[in-house]
Structure formats: structure tokens, C-alpha cells
Amino acid sequence: MHRLLIDADIRGALVRGLRRSDPTLNLLRVQDVGLRTASDQVILDHAATEGRVVVTHDASTMPPAAWERVAAGSPMPGLLVVAQQRIEMRRAIDEILVFARDKPVWITQLRIIYIPLR
């Protein structure tokens, strides 16, 4: 099972829904580890150190920061970018859980996954 690090921009309702759907899910919020206002690079570095996939709504700055890590040869365990307006809460939860539970090998190859899946 993937371990998740939830970015500060993710609504509490989504986090609560994930926890209700799977109480065994290993997730931390950036605010739980003192990174609520940290830069994308600091968050990605922490996630890599802890072996956590970052879950974010930030489609504008987080993916470029993640690709910078990849280009530099730094560890990047994965990034799930969840659309804010184009997805129902239940679908977002279900799709995040697919990645968290199933630990697909290809997430380590693609590194960035956009939810909803297209």
C-alpha cells in the first residue's frame, strides 16, 4: 500500500472521506508534519524521504517541481493531482484509493497521475 502525504490545499472533507473509506490508509497531512506553508520542493523532498506519494490539487506548480526532481535524479515516489472542479468527491476518493491500495508498478514510472483518470 502506498503511503500518502496530503498537501495543504486538499479539503478536509476529502481527507475525512479517505479515512472513513479505509481506516488503515497510511496518510499524513503536511500540517501534521509542520509543512503547511512549505514550498513544493520541501514537501516533495519530505515525501521522498518518507516514501510517500503526494496528493494535491496544485496542478500549476507541483508537477513542474516534481519533474525538476526527476530531471535532477532525485527520488520522486509519486504525485496524484486531483482536479478541484471536475470531479465528484466520491470519485476522487475511489481513484485515490485505487493507487493507495493497489500500489501499481507504473506509478513509479509515470510519477505523476491526474485524477480523474482520463
C-alpha positions as CSV (number, residue, x, y, z in Angstrom):
1,M,0.0,0.0,0.0
2,H,1.3,3.5,-0.9
3,R,1.8,5.9,2.0
4,L,0.3,9.3,1.2
5,L,1.2,12.9,2.1
6,I,-1.8,15.2,1.7
7,D,-1.0,18.7,0.5
8,A,-2.5,21.7,2.4
9,D,-4.7,22.6,-0.5
10,I,-6.7,19.3,-0.2
11,R,-10.0,19.9,1.6
12,G,-10.6,18.3,4.9
13,A,-13.8,16.6,3.6
14,L,-11.6,14.6,1.1
15,V,-9.2,13.6,3.9
16,R,-12.1,12.5,6.1
17,G,-13.7,10.6,3.2
18,L,-10.4,8.7,2.6
19,R,-10.1,7.9,6.3
20,R,-13.7,6.7,6.5
21,S,-13.4,4.6,3.4
22,D,-10.2,2.9,4.6
23,P,-9.2,3.4,8.2
24,T,-6.0,1.5,7.6
25,L,-4.8,4.0,5.0
26,N,-1.4,5.4,5.9
27,L,-1.8,9.1,5.3
28,L,-0.4,12.3,6.8
29,R,-1.3,15.9,6.0
30,V,1.5,18.4,5.5
31,Q,0.2,20.3,8.5
32,D,0.7,17.1,10.6
33,V,4.5,17.4,10.0
34,G,4.9,21.2,10.1
35,L,4.9,21.7,6.4
36,R,1.6,23.6,5.8
37,T,3.3,26.6,4.3
38,A,6.4,24.9,2.9
39,S,7.5,25.2,-0.7
40,D,6.6,22.5,-3.2
41,Q,10.3,21.3,-3.3
42,V,10.4,21.0,0.5
43,I,7.1,19.0,0.5
44,L,8.3,16.7,-2.3
45,D,11.7,16.3,-0.5
46,H,9.9,15.2,2.7
47,A,7.6,12.9,0.7
48,A,10.6,11.3,-0.9
49,T,12.5,10.9,2.4
50,E,9.4,9.2,3.9
51,G,8.5,7.2,0.8
52,R,5.1,9.0,0.4
53,V,3.1,9.8,-2.7
54,V,1.9,13.5,-2.5
55,V,-1.8,14.2,-3.1
56,T,-2.5,17.7,-4.2
57,H,-4.9,20.0,-6.1
58,D,-2.0,22.2,-7.2
59,A,-1.8,21.4,-10.9
60,S,0.2,24.6,-11.7
61,T,3.3,24.5,-9.6
62,M,3.6,21.0,-8.0
63,P,4.0,19.0,-11.3
64,P,6.9,21.2,-12.6
65,A,8.5,20.9,-9.2
66,A,8.2,17.1,-9.3
67,W,9.6,17.0,-12.8
68,E,12.6,19.1,-11.6
69,R,13.3,16.4,-9.1
70,V,13.1,13.7,-11.7
71,A,15.4,15.6,-14.1
72,A,17.9,16.1,-11.2
73,G,17.9,12.4,-10.5
74,S,16.3,12.9,-7.1
75,P,13.8,10.4,-5.7
76,M,10.2,11.1,-6.5
77,P,7.8,8.4,-5.2
78,G,4.8,9.9,-7.0
79,L,2.3,12.7,-7.3
80,L,-1.5,12.5,-7.5
81,V,-3.0,15.7,-8.8
82,V,-6.7,15.8,-8.1
83,A,-8.9,18.2,-10.1
84,Q,-10.9,20.5,-7.9
85,Q,-14.0,21.3,-10.0
86,R,-14.3,18.5,-12.5
87,I,-14.7,15.6,-10.1
88,E,-17.2,14.4,-7.5
89,M,-15.8,13.7,-4.0
90,R,-16.7,10.0,-4.1
91,R,-14.9,9.5,-7.4
92,A,-11.8,11.3,-6.2
93,I,-11.8,9.1,-3.0
94,D,-12.2,6.0,-5.1
95,E,-9.5,6.8,-7.5
96,I,-7.0,7.8,-4.8
97,L,-7.7,4.6,-3.0
98,V,-7.0,2.6,-6.2
99,F,-3.5,3.9,-6.2
100,A,-3.0,3.8,-2.4
101,R,-4.2,0.2,-2.1
102,D,-3.1,-1.4,-5.3
103,K,0.4,0.0,-5.5
104,P,0.6,-0.1,-9.2
105,V,4.1,-0.6,-10.5
106,W,3.6,2.0,-13.3
107,I,3.1,4.9,-10.8
108,T,6.8,4.8,-10.2
109,Q,7.4,5.0,-14.0
110,L,4.9,7.8,-14.7
111,R,5.4,9.6,-11.4
112,I,2.5,12.0,-11.9
113,I,-1.1,10.9,-12.1
114,Y,-4.0,13.2,-12.8
115,I,-7.4,12.4,-11.2
116,P,-10.0,12.0,-12.6
117,L,-8.4,9.5,-14.9
118,R,-9.0,10.4,-18.4
